Each structure stands twice: as structure tokens, then as C-alpha cells.
Amino acid sequence: MTETFYPQYDELYVVSDLHMGGRPGFQILKESRRLAGFIRWVGDQNPAGQVGLVLNGDVIDSLAEDINGYIAGEAPVKTITRIIDDPAFVPVWSALADFVGKPGRSLIIIIGNHDLELALPAVQRTVEKRLAGDSAEARGRIYFSTSGAGFTCQVGASRIFCIHGNEEDSWNLVDYEPLLCLARDSNAGLAFDPDKWEPNAGTRLVKDIMNTIKPKFAWIDLLKPETQAAVGVLAVLDPGQVSKISRGIPILWEKVKGTLKLEGLLSTDETAVINPAGAQDLVLDSLLGPHLLSSVKTARSRPPGSVDEMLLKAELSLDKPGHYARSEETLGWGQLIWDRLTGVNKAEALRRALMDWLRGDKTFELTDRDETFTGVTAKVGAGVDFIITGHTHLERAIEVDARRCYFNCGTWIRLLKFSEEMLASADTFKKIYDVLIDGSMVAIDQAVTVSGEPFVLNQTSAVRIRTDAGSVVGELLHIEGTDPLTHKIVKQFRR
């Protein structure tokens, strides 16, 4: 075997996107006890061998905490301590402490885009102290990867590369240089300077906008896909909430702008629409889809053209520099849509819209080569046999070529998915519609479909890489139950 300087394991387990954080009622990690049980189970595997457990980013979620600004730079130890001591998460940290207390076990913590505080020395020391106490041996089994480089190791003759995946998401790119400066300042005894940290667009979206929506609709960041189903549902249920998104970081406007460009209806300087009436029809068709748009046209006639033109111009002005501060003057795309929906039953309008938004959707397909897959695999060398990401919360198991395999190890938070059964009729959709209107986490957890299945997907995922009879095997696992804990192999690649 070729000599390697990377850590060598007999078995490697990878989980991602635990999102420990937030107050009761807004915590999106549901299966804490199951996660704790899984960690203890991993610690018991291959007692005489070397076993690694990778937490592949977004381990904690500081954006769900009550912090000033976009990173807990003022009181990072207070933030991480609150999360560790939260009764909902104590079982997980206790299990991690037991794990690192065992010889031959290694815990690798990779940074994501919701847990940037893990790059700060004081936070790392706090985690080490909580997990290892005064044991130098146990502390030596904890590794942090917080520079954006990911983590690489060997299992048998195969090389594994783990990285969170936000590096290929233009909304959630992390600038590691200023993060390093914050860590250096902390070590040097300098006070936190918020001017040295510029949050990315995704962080702003979560902190400034999504967090203001969650008190009313706790499901907003649990529903997939986000930019169609989640934002679309808001557009029908509560147009004012959508206007927050279109004002703060104009997701909908970017979609609209692209549509207008393709049809030649937007001027070259993007400040004027050549044919306002035609543009609005095109945009409504794009956002609503044919099922709902047909209902709208049947329910009522089109409002006067002068009103359409006024609303469209108001929304277009949102894209002009410096206009966001005056955005309350406009009605927002959501309000415009609902004005056009007057006379259409809201539940039925939403059901028909979802039928269009989700037609052909591949969000939950195990082999869908999404943007994270495409971006990460393009930047990994041919010598890496297994590539493992997280970030999207969507599990993947893809054979890249004859040698290489790709996994996304999904998430442990609540996930919501609209099924064909839910959307089949007004009656089958009624239960779910009532849950969405209620908006609370309690209602979400208790919700069942017509067939009695939970609305929250019972899907907690992990990736395992192990040696077996001279081969290296990569597996996507579903972890199920709590006591007893069980696992199911969803997909397996043998190399």
C-alpha cells in the first residue's frame, strides 16, 4: 500500500446538518435521542480498530440563537455553552463525550455556514473541555477543520474527502480570511470588531428575514424545495411575508428578472419594462403555473391595466440601488398575486399551485446531480475515491465513475415534503393546509396525512465507509428508532 500521511481508519461514519440551536418551539433538530444513540452505537463498533466520526458542518446553529449581528463574536463562549446546556441537546453532547473517551475513536468537526463560531479558539476550547474534561488523551481525539479545507483520510486503500458543501453555494460562501482574523484577534486579546465581518447573502436571509417569519410559520426553512415550494406557499398563505423576502434579498425578483430577460421584455439597463402588461402576464404565469392561473382567470377578470402597470413599476423599482429602505411603499409580489387570486379558495389555490411548482421536481431523488454534486466533484482530484458533503439537507448516493462515489449525508433536522397523495384532491390536502396555517412546530410534529403517515419525514441519514473482505464499502444509511436503534442500508458502493 502507498504510504499516506492522512489519518487511517477501519470504519468512518459521517453525519451533517445537526443544527443544534434555538429556543424550544423553534428548534429544528427533532431526533436528539436517536442521534445520541447513534453516536454511542458508532463508538461501540470495531472495538479493536480505529473508528472516525465526522460531523460534516452546521453542527450548531448560531443563527438560531439570540445574538447581536451575524456571528456570535461578542460572546461566543456564552452562545456555545447555552447550546451545550440546552436540555434538548444534552444527550447529544453527552454521547460525544463518551465517544471521545474511548481509545481508537476520533471525532472530526468540520465547519459549515451556520456554525462559524467553531473557528474561534475559545469555542474550540469550550467544546474540548465539555467533551474531554482534563483528559489529554480524549482531547487528542478531537479534530477541528475550520479553514474551509474539509477533511481527508484513508479507509483501507481508499481515500475519503469530507466537506460541508456550502463552498459551492453562491448564497452561502464563507470568506475564511476575515474569519481567521477574528480568531487571531481573539487569541491576541482584542475585542470583537463587527466591522471586520461581512455576512454572506444566505446569512442575511436567515437572520434578517427567515427569523422574522418563523414565529408565525415555523416550517419556512423545513420545506423543500425552498425557493419554489416554501416561498410559493408563503405567497398564497400570507403575501406580506413574501414581501419580506422580495424586499430584503429579492429571490422572487431575480426569478422574475431572468424570465423577463429571456422574453426580451426587460430593458438593457434593467430599470424599465418594455411592455408592462405583457410582462405581468408572463411573470404571473411563471410564478403561479397553469393550474392556479387557470383558476384565477376563471374566478375574476383582470384588474385595470393602469393598476397592473403601477404595481409592476413599483416592484421594478425595488431593484434600484438605495430603494430597499422605502420598500414598505410597495405591495410586494405576494400581494400582487393574491389580489389576482381574489375569489379563489386559498386552500385550493395553494394545492393547484403546488401541483405546478413540484411537477418534475427532483429534490428528493437520490441520484439527482444537483449543484452541490456538480460543483464539489469538479474540484476533487481523481485520487479521491469517496466524496462526502452535506449542506443541502438532501441525501445523495451517486456513482461518479468506475472508481469514484459521491454521498450527501443528508440531515438530522425535520424535513417536510409534499407528496402526490397530499395534493391529489382538496380533501387530502385539507389536513396539511390546516397545519401550514397553524404554523407551529407542535402542529407540524403532530400532523399526519390521509393515509396516517407523518408530515415530518422520518429520515435521519449517515454515511459509512468500511473495509470488508479486501474491499472498501461506502454506504448510505437510514438510522431508525431510538430504543432499540436500528439502521437500514439505502445504497451501497463497493470499491
Secondary structure, 3 states (H helix, E strand, C coil): CCCCCCCEECEEEEECCCCECCCCCCCCECCHHHHHHHHHHHHHCCCCCCEEEEEECCCECHHHCCCCCCCCCCCHHHHHHHHHHCCCCHHHHHHHHHHHCCCCEEEEEECCCCCHHHHCHHHHHHHHHHHHCCCHHHHCCEEEECCCCCEEEEECCEEEEECCCHHHCCCCCCCHHHHHHHHHHHHCCCCCCHHHCCCCHHHHHHHHHHHHHCCCCCCCCCECCHHHHHHHHHHHHCHHHHHHHHHHCCHHHHHHHHHHHHCCCECCCCCCECCHHHHHHHHHHHHHHHHHHHHHHHHCCCCCHHHHHHHHHHHHHHHCCCCHHHHHHCCHHHHHHHHHCCCCCHHHHHHHHHHHHCCCCCCCCCCCCCHHHHHHHCCCCCCCCEEEECCCCCCEEEECCCCCEEEECCCCECCECCCHHHHCCHHHHHHHHHHHHHCCHHHHHHCECCCCCECECCCEEEEEEEEECCEEEEEEEEEEECCCEEEEEEEEEEC
